[in-house]
Amino acid sequence: EKVQIPITKPYISFIGNGSGETIISWNSTASEKGSDGQPIGTILSASVAIESDYFCATGITFE
């Protein structure tokens, strides 16, 4: 699943077991078609979307 942290959820931390061991990935591309038949673009193809303040990630890779 895509990971989305809304602006209403501050102070979130992702703590992994190491950047080579903990990986969050998603298989979307900017050219993928959305429900309207148009390309979704880079913003909607992201694996992780963090809108909140005070986000911290350590020991993790985002693909």
PDB file of N, CA, C and O in Angstrom:
ATOM      1  N   GLU A   1       0.830  -1.188   0.000  1.00  0.00           N
ATOM      2  CA  GLU A   1       0.000   0.000   0.000  1.00  0.00           C
ATOM      3  C   GLU A   1       0.865   1.239   0.000  1.00  0.00           C
ATOM      4  O   GLU A   1       1.992   1.226   0.495  1.00  0.00           O
ATOM      5  N   LYS A   2       0.327   2.313  -0.562  1.00  0.00           N
ATOM      6  CA  LYS A   2       0.992   3.604  -0.469  1.00  0.00           C
ATOM      7  C   LYS A   2       0.881   4.084   0.969  1.00  0.00           C
ATOM      8  O   LYS A   2      -0.084   3.770   1.666  1.00  0.00           O
ATOM      9  N   VAL A   3       1.862   4.837   1.402  1.00  0.00           N
ATOM     10  CA  VAL A   3       1.857   5.383   2.756  1.00  0.00           C
ATOM     11  C   VAL A   3       1.538   6.867   2.653  1.00  0.00           C
ATOM     12  O   VAL A   3       2.234   7.607   1.959  1.00  0.00           O
ATOM     13  N   GLN A   4       0.491   7.302   3.339  1.00  0.00           N
ATOM     14  CA  GLN A   4       0.101   8.706   3.337  1.00  0.00           C
ATOM     15  C   GLN A   4      -0.094   9.173   4.770  1.00  0.00           C
ATOM     16  O   GLN A   4      -0.899   8.614   5.514  1.00  0.00           O
ATOM     17  N   ILE A   5       0.652  10.204   5.147  1.00  0.00           N
ATOM     18  CA  ILE A   5       0.542  10.792   6.478  1.00  0.00           C
ATOM     19  C   ILE A   5      -0.074  12.183   6.309  1.00  0.00           C
ATOM     20  O   ILE A   5       0.573  13.072   5.756  1.00  0.00           O
ATOM     21  N   PRO A   6      -1.310  12.387   6.772  1.00  0.00           N
ATOM     22  CA  PRO A   6      -1.973  13.680   6.584  1.00  0.00           C
ATOM     23  C   PRO A   6      -1.423  14.759   7.513  1.00  0.00           C
ATOM     24  O   PRO A   6      -0.742  14.465   8.496  1.00  0.00           O
ATOM     25  N   ILE A   7      -1.723  15.980   7.192  1.00  0.00           N
ATOM     26  CA  ILE A   7      -1.259  17.134   7.962  1.00  0.00           C
ATOM     27  C   ILE A   7      -1.758  17.091   9.409  1.00  0.00           C
ATOM     28  O   ILE A   7      -1.160  17.714  10.287  1.00  0.00           O
ATOM     29  N   THR A   8      -2.829  16.375   9.660  1.00  0.00           N
ATOM     30  CA  THR A   8      -3.415  16.296  11.004  1.00  0.00           C
ATOM     31  C   THR A   8      -2.687  15.316  11.923  1.00  0.00           C
ATOM     32  O   THR A   8      -3.090  15.146  13.073  1.00  0.00           O
ATOM     33  N   LYS A   9      -1.627  14.670  11.443  1.00  0.00           N
ATOM     34  CA  LYS A   9      -0.890  13.667  12.227  1.00  0.00           C
ATOM     35  C   LYS A   9       0.583  14.068  12.390  1.00  0.00           C
ATOM     36  O   LYS A   9       1.452  13.456  11.770  1.00  0.00           O
ATOM     37  N   PRO A  10       0.878  15.080  13.209  1.00  0.00           N
ATOM     38  CA  PRO A  10       2.279  15.465  13.413  1.00  0.00           C
ATOM     39  C   PRO A  10       3.009  14.472  14.321  1.00  0.00           C
ATOM     40  O   PRO A  10       2.399  13.610  14.953  1.00  0.00           O
ATOM     41  N   TYR A  11       4.317  14.620  14.361  1.00  0.00           N
ATOM     42  CA  TYR A  11       5.191  13.819  15.241  1.00  0.00           C
ATOM     43  C   TYR A  11       5.143  12.324  14.917  1.00  0.00           C
ATOM     44  O   TYR A  11       4.995  11.492  15.811  1.00  0.00           O
ATOM     45  N   ILE A  12       5.268  11.998  13.640  1.00  0.00           N
ATOM     46  CA  ILE A  12       5.323  10.603  13.204  1.00  0.00           C
ATOM     47  C   ILE A  12       6.785  10.244  12.938  1.00  0.00           C
ATOM     48  O   ILE A  12       7.521  11.023  12.333  1.00  0.00           O
ATOM     49  N   SER A  13       7.198   9.063  13.391  1.00  0.00           N
ATOM     50  CA  SER A  13       8.548   8.563  13.121  1.00  0.00           C
ATOM     51  C   SER A  13       8.471   7.189  12.472  1.00  0.00           C
ATOM     52  O   SER A  13       7.683   6.339  12.885  1.00  0.00           O
ATOM     53  N   PHE A  14       9.293   6.981  11.455  1.00  0.00           N
ATOM     54  CA  PHE A  14       9.497   5.662  10.854  1.00  0.00           C
ATOM     55  C   PHE A  14      10.883   5.217  11.279  1.00  0.00           C
ATOM     56  O   PHE A  14      11.868   5.891  10.977  1.00  0.00           O
ATOM     57  N   ILE A  15      10.978   4.101  11.970  1.00  0.00           N
ATOM     58  CA  ILE A  15      12.264   3.596  12.444  1.00  0.00           C
ATOM     59  C   ILE A  15      12.459   2.203  11.859  1.00  0.00           C
ATOM     60  O   ILE A  15      11.739   1.263  12.195  1.00  0.00           O
ATOM     61  N   GLY A  16      13.447   2.091  10.979  1.00  0.00           N
ATOM     62  CA  GLY A  16      13.714   0.824  10.314  1.00  0.00           C
ATOM     63  C   GLY A  16      14.887   0.091  10.934  1.00  0.00           C
ATOM     64  O   GLY A  16      15.513   0.575  11.877  1.00  0.00           O
ATOM     65  N   ASN A  17      15.176  -1.079  10.394  1.00  0.00           N
ATOM     66  CA  ASN A  17      16.289  -1.914  10.858  1.00  0.00           C
ATOM     67  C   ASN A  17      17.558  -1.687  10.057  1.00  0.00           C
ATOM     68  O   ASN A  17      18.511  -2.456  10.185  1.00  0.00           O
ATOM     69  N   GLY A  18      17.590  -0.658   9.243  1.00  0.00           N
ATOM     70  CA  GLY A  18      18.736  -0.348   8.389  1.00  0.00           C
ATOM     71  C   GLY A  18      18.263  -0.068   6.979  1.00  0.00           C
ATOM     72  O   GLY A  18      17.301  -0.675   6.508  1.00  0.00           O
ATOM     73  N   SER A  19      18.939   0.854   6.301  1.00  0.00           N
ATOM     74  CA  SER A  19      18.480   1.275   4.978  1.00  0.00           C
ATOM     75  C   SER A  19      18.514   0.158   3.941  1.00  0.00           C
ATOM     76  O   SER A  19      17.772   0.213   2.960  1.00  0.00           O
ATOM     77  N   GLY A  20      19.353  -0.849   4.134  1.00  0.00           N
ATOM     78  CA  GLY A  20      19.379  -1.976   3.214  1.00  0.00           C
ATOM     79  C   GLY A  20      18.389  -3.065   3.561  1.00  0.00           C
ATOM     80  O   GLY A  20      18.174  -3.987   2.773  1.00  0.00           O
ATOM     81  N   GLU A  21      17.786  -2.969   4.726  1.00  0.00           N
ATOM     82  CA  GLU A  21      16.884  -4.010   5.216  1.00  0.00           C
ATOM     83  C   GLU A  21      15.419  -3.576   5.239  1.00  0.00           C
ATOM     84  O   GLU A  21      14.529  -4.385   4.976  1.00  0.00           O
ATOM     85  N   THR A  22      15.164  -2.310   5.551  1.00  0.00           N
ATOM     86  CA  THR A  22      13.796  -1.797   5.633  1.00  0.00           C
ATOM     87  C   THR A  22      13.557  -0.884   4.436  1.00  0.00           C
ATOM     88  O   THR A  22      14.161   0.183   4.330  1.00  0.00           O
ATOM     89  N   ILE A  23      12.673  -1.309   3.539  1.00  0.00           N
ATOM     90  CA  ILE A  23      12.442  -0.586   2.286  1.00  0.00           C
ATOM     91  C   ILE A  23      10.940  -0.441   2.064  1.00  0.00           C
ATOM     92  O   ILE A  23      10.195  -1.419   2.130  1.00  0.00           O
ATOM     93  N   ILE A  24      10.507   0.783   1.802  1.00  0.00           N
ATOM     94  CA  ILE A  24       9.119   1.043   1.411  1.00  0.00           C
ATOM     95  C   ILE A  24       9.149   1.367  -0.076  1.00  0.00           C
ATOM     96  O   ILE A  24       9.839   2.294  -0.501  1.00  0.00           O
ATOM     97  N   SER A  25       8.401   0.605  -0.862  1.00  0.00           N
ATOM     98  CA  SER A  25       8.385   0.849  -2.306  1.00  0.00           C
ATOM     99  C   SER A  25       6.966   0.723  -2.844  1.00  0.00           C
ATOM    100  O   SER A  25       6.097   0.101  -2.233  1.00  0.00           O
ATOM    101  N   TRP A  26       6.763   1.327  -3.994  1.00  0.00           N
ATOM    102  CA  TRP A  26       5.474   1.287  -4.670  1.00  0.00           C
ATOM    103  C   TRP A  26       5.762   1.280  -6.157  1.00  0.00           C
ATOM    104  O   TRP A  26       6.741   1.881  -6.599  1.00  0.00           O
ATOM    105  N   ASN A  27       4.946   0.624  -6.919  1.00  0.00           N
ATOM    106  CA  ASN A  27       5.227   0.441  -8.337  1.00  0.00           C
ATOM    107  C   ASN A  27       4.339   1.316  -9.217  1.00  0.00           C
ATOM    108  O   ASN A  27       3.634   0.802 -10.085  1.00  0.00           O
ATOM    109  N   SER A  28       4.367   2.631  -9.002  1.00  0.00           N
ATOM    110  CA  SER A  28       3.640   3.559  -9.865  1.00  0.00           C
ATOM    111  C   SER A  28       4.646   4.385 -10.657  1.00  0.00           C
ATOM    112  O   SER A  28       5.789   4.573 -10.241  1.00  0.00           O
ATOM    113  N   THR A  29       4.192   4.870 -11.803  1.00  0.00           N
ATOM    114  CA  THR A  29       4.999   5.798 -12.590  1.00  0.00           C
ATOM    115  C   THR A  29       4.154   7.015 -12.927  1.00  0.00           C
ATOM    116  O   THR A  29       2.926   6.951 -12.890  1.00  0.00           O
ATOM    117  N   ALA A  30       4.797   8.109 -13.252  1.00  0.00           N
ATOM    118  CA  ALA A  30       4.091   9.343 -13.585  1.00  0.00           C
ATOM    119  C   ALA A  30       3.197   9.167 -14.809  1.00  0.00           C
ATOM    120  O   ALA A  30       2.183   9.854 -14.940  1.00  0.00           O
ATOM    121  N   SER A  31       3.563   8.255 -15.702  1.00  0.00           N
ATOM    122  CA  SER A  31       2.778   8.051 -16.926  1.00  0.00           C
ATOM    123  C   SER A  31       1.590   7.101 -16.742  1.00  0.00           C
ATOM    124  O   SER A  31       0.778   6.943 -17.654  1.00  0.00           O
ATOM    125  N   GLU A  32       1.487   6.471 -15.570  1.00  0.00           N
ATOM    126  CA  GLU A  32       0.350   5.581 -15.287  1.00  0.00           C
ATOM    127  C   GLU A  32      -0.955   6.370 -15.397  1.00  0.00           C
ATOM    128  O   GLU A  32      -1.028   7.526 -14.980  1.00  0.00           O
ATOM    129  N   LYS A  33      -1.970   5.741 -15.955  1.00  0.00           N
ATOM    130  CA  LYS A  33      -3.258   6.420 -16.146  1.00  0.00           C
ATOM    131  C   LYS A  33      -4.110   6.381 -14.881  1.00  0.00           C
ATOM    132  O   LYS A  33      -4.214   5.347 -14.221  1.00  0.00           O
ATOM    133  N   GLY A  34      -4.712   7.513 -14.554  1.00  0.00           N
ATOM    134  CA  GLY A  34      -5.630   7.608 -13.428  1.00  0.00           C
ATOM    135  C   GLY A  34      -7.037   7.215 -13.848  1.00  0.00           C
ATOM    136  O   GLY A  34      -7.247   6.765 -14.974  1.00  0.00           O
ATOM    137  N   SER A  35      -7.999   7.382 -12.952  1.00  0.00           N
ATOM    138  CA  SER A  35      -9.388   6.999 -13.236  1.00  0.00           C
ATOM    139  C   SER A  35      -9.999   7.829 -14.363  1.00  0.00           C
ATOM    140  O   SER A  35     -10.963   7.405 -15.000  1.00  0.00           O
ATOM    141  N   ASP A  36      -9.434   9.016 -14.609  1.00  0.00           N
ATOM    142  CA  ASP A  36      -9.928   9.863 -15.693  1.00  0.00           C
ATOM    143  C   ASP A  36      -9.227   9.593 -17.025  1.00  0.00           C
ATOM    144  O   ASP A  36      -9.504  10.258 -18.023  1.00  0.00           O
ATOM    145  N   GLY A  37      -8.316   8.611 -17.037  1.00  0.00           N
ATOM    146  CA  GLY A  37      -7.605   8.265 -18.261  1.00  0.00           C
ATOM    147  C   GLY A  37      -6.368   9.099 -18.527  1.00  0.00           C
ATOM    148  O   GLY A  37      -5.654   8.856 -19.499  1.00  0.00           O
ATOM    149  N   GLN A  38      -6.106  10.077 -17.677  1.00  0.00           N
ATOM    150  CA  GLN A  38      -4.943  10.951 -17.831  1.00  0.00           C
ATOM    151  C   GLN A  38      -3.785  10.441 -16.979  1.00  0.00           C
ATOM    152  O   GLN A  38      -4.010   9.752 -15.984  1.00  0.00           O
ATOM    153  N   PRO A  39      -2.540  10.772 -17.357  1.00  0.00           N
ATOM    154  CA  PRO A  39      -1.390  10.375 -16.536  1.00  0.00           C
ATOM    155  C   PRO A  39      -1.506  10.946 -15.119  1.00  0.00           C
ATOM    156  O   PRO A  39      -1.937  12.086 -14.944  1.00  0.00           O
ATOM    157  N   ILE A  40      -1.122  10.157 -14.110  1.00  0.00           N
ATOM    158  CA  ILE A  40      -1.263  10.602 -12.720  1.00  0.00           C
ATOM    159  C   ILE A  40      -0.203  11.620 -12.319  1.00  0.00           C
ATOM    160  O   ILE A  40      -0.400  12.359 -11.355  1.00  0.00           O
ATOM    161  N   GLY A  41       0.908  11.675 -13.030  1.00  0.00           N
ATOM    162  CA  GLY A  41       1.953  12.648 -12.729  1.00  0.00           C
ATOM    163  C   GLY A  41       2.827  12.211 -11.562  1.00  0.00           C
ATOM    164  O   GLY A  41       2.562  11.194 -10.920  1.00  0.00           O
ATOM    165  N   THR A  42       3.860  12.981 -11.299  1.00  0.00           N
ATOM    166  CA  THR A  42       4.832  12.600 -10.273  1.00  0.00           C
ATOM    167  C   THR A  42       4.274  12.683  -8.860  1.00  0.00           C
ATOM    168  O   THR A  42       4.649  11.877  -8.010  1.00  0.00           O
ATOM    169  N   ILE A  43       3.400  13.624  -8.589  1.00  0.00           N
ATOM    170  CA  ILE A  43       2.883  13.784  -7.222  1.00  0.00           C
ATOM    171  C   ILE A  43       2.071  12.562  -6.790  1.00  0.00           C
ATOM    172  O   ILE A  43       2.231  12.083  -5.668  1.00  0.00           O
ATOM    173  N   LEU A  44       1.215  12.061  -7.653  1.00  0.00           N
ATOM    174  CA  LEU A  44       0.362  10.925  -7.290  1.00  0.00           C
ATOM    175  C   LEU A  44       1.053   9.573  -7.442  1.00  0.00           C
ATOM    176  O   LEU A  44       0.492   8.550  -7.049  1.00  0.00           O
ATOM    177  N   SER A  45       2.255   9.549  -8.004  1.00  0.00           N
ATOM    178  CA  SER A  45       2.965   8.277  -8.153  1.00  0.00           C
ATOM    179  C   SER A  45       3.919   8.001  -6.991  1.00  0.00           C
ATOM    180  O   SER A  45       4.613   6.984  -6.998  1.00  0.00           O
ATOM    181  N   ALA A  46       3.965   8.866  -6.018  1.00  0.00           N
ATOM    182  CA  ALA A  46       4.894   8.719  -4.889  1.00  0.00           C
ATOM    183  C   ALA A  46       4.582   7.484  -4.045  1.00  0.00           C
ATOM    184  O   ALA A  46       3.421   7.109  -3.877  1.00  0.00           O
ATOM    185  N   SER A  47       5.631   6.864  -3.522  1.00  0.00           N
ATOM    186  CA  SER A  47       5.472   5.730  -2.600  1.00  0.00           C
ATOM    187  C   SER A  47       4.971   6.192  -1.247  1.00  0.00           C
ATOM    188  O   SER A  47       4.162   5.523  -0.604  1.00  0.00           O
ATOM    189  N   VAL A  48       5.465   7.353  -0.822  1.00  0.00           N
ATOM    190  CA  VAL A  48       5.157   7.896   0.500  1.00  0.00           C
ATOM    191  C   VAL A  48       4.834   9.377   0.349  1.00  0.00           C
ATOM    192  O   VAL A  48       5.550  10.103  -0.342  1.00  0.00           O
ATOM    193  N   ALA A  49       3.764   9.826   0.990  1.00  0.00           N
ATOM    194  CA  ALA A  49       3.397  11.240   1.004  1.00  0.00           C
ATOM    195  C   ALA A  49       3.248  11.683   2.452  1.00  0.00           C
ATOM    196  O   ALA A  49       2.383  11.191   3.177  1.00  0.00           O
ATOM    197  N   ILE A  50       4.096  12.613   2.864  1.00  0.00           N
ATOM    198  CA  ILE A  50       4.049  13.121   4.236  1.00  0.00           C
ATOM    199  C   ILE A  50       3.690  14.592   4.189  1.00  0.00           C
ATOM    200  O   ILE A  50       4.451  15.403   3.661  1.00  0.00           O
ATOM    201  N   GLU A  51       2.545  14.940   4.733  1.00  0.00           N
ATOM    202  CA  GLU A  51       2.093  16.323   4.764  1.00  0.00           C
ATOM    203  C   GLU A  51       2.214  16.926   6.157  1.00  0.00           C
ATOM    204  O   GLU A  51       2.073  18.138   6.321  1.00  0.00           O
ATOM    205  N   SER A  52       2.470  16.104   7.151  1.00  0.00           N
ATOM    206  CA  SER A  52       2.487  16.570   8.539  1.00  0.00           C
ATOM    207  C   SER A  52       3.829  17.188   8.918  1.00  0.00           C
ATOM    208  O   SER A  52       4.834  16.986   8.237  1.00  0.00           O
ATOM    209  N   ASP A  53       3.828  17.932   9.997  1.00  0.00           N
ATOM    210  CA  ASP A  53       5.039  18.523  10.554  1.00  0.00           C
ATOM    211  C   ASP A  53       5.741  17.512  11.456  1.00  0.00           C
ATOM    212  O   ASP A  53       5.125  16.582  11.978  1.00  0.00           O
ATOM    213  N   TYR A  54       7.024  17.715  11.621  1.00  0.00           N
ATOM    214  CA  TYR A  54       7.849  16.955  12.569  1.00  0.00           C
ATOM    215  C   TYR A  54       7.931  15.472  12.232  1.00  0.00           C
ATOM    216  O   TYR A  54       7.864  14.623  13.122  1.00  0.00           O
ATOM    217  N   PHE A  55       8.076  15.164  10.956  1.00  0.00           N
ATOM    218  CA  PHE A  55       8.263  13.782  10.513  1.00  0.00           C
ATOM    219  C   PHE A  55       9.742  13.425  10.595  1.00  0.00           C
ATOM    220  O   PHE A  55      10.604  14.241  10.269  1.00  0.00           O
ATOM    221  N   CYS A  56      10.032  12.201  11.032  1.00  0.00           N
ATOM    222  CA  CYS A  56      11.410  11.732  11.133  1.00  0.00           C
ATOM    223  C   CYS A  56      11.478  10.291  10.636  1.00  0.00           C
ATOM    224  O   CYS A  56      10.627   9.466  10.967  1.00  0.00           O
ATOM    225  N   ALA A  57      12.505  10.002   9.835  1.00  0.00           N
ATOM    226  CA  ALA A  57      12.730   8.630   9.371  1.00  0.00           C
ATOM    227  C   ALA A  57      14.200   8.296   9.559  1.00  0.00           C
ATOM    228  O   ALA A  57      15.072   9.107   9.247  1.00  0.00           O
ATOM    229  N   THR A  58      14.473   7.108  10.067  1.00  0.00           N
ATOM    230  CA  THR A  58      15.848   6.658  10.247  1.00  0.00           C
ATOM    231  C   THR A  58      15.934   5.164   9.958  1.00  0.00           C
ATOM    232  O   THR A  58      15.023   4.405  10.290  1.00  0.00           O
ATOM    233  N   GLY A  59      17.028   4.753   9.339  1.00  0.00           N
ATOM    234  CA  GLY A  59      17.239   3.339   9.063  1.00  0.00           C
ATOM    235  C   GLY A  59      16.264   2.753   8.073  1.00  0.00           C
ATOM    236  O   GLY A  59      15.873   1.592   8.198  1.00  0.00           O
ATOM    237  N   ILE A  60      15.858   3.556   7.068  1.00  0.00           N
ATOM    238  CA  ILE A  60      14.827   3.119   6.131  1.00  0.00           C
ATOM    239  C   ILE A  60      15.128   3.689   4.746  1.00  0.00           C
ATOM    240  O   ILE A  60      15.699   4.773   4.620  1.00  0.00           O
ATOM    241  N   THR A  61      14.742   2.953   3.720  1.00  0.00           N
ATOM    242  CA  THR A  61      14.887   3.420   2.344  1.00  0.00           C
ATOM    243  C   THR A  61      13.501   3.597   1.740  1.00  0.00           C
ATOM    244  O   THR A  61      12.625   2.751   1.916  1.00  0.00           O
ATOM    245  N   PHE A  62      13.310   4.707   1.024  1.00  0.00           N
ATOM    246  CA  PHE A  62      12.071   4.971   0.291  1.00  0.00           C
ATOM    247  C   PHE A  62      12.370   4.830  -1.199  1.00  0.00           C
ATOM    248  O   PHE A  62      13.280   5.479  -1.716  1.00  0.00           O
ATOM    249  N   GLU A  63      11.605   3.981  -1.891  1.00  0.00           N
ATOM    250  CA  GLU A  63      11.791   3.792  -3.336  1.00  0.00           C
ATOM    251  C   GLU A  63      10.561   4.263  -4.086  1.00  0.00           C
ATOM    252  O   GLU A  63      10.520   4.188  -5.314  1.00  0.00           O
TER     253      GLU A  63
END
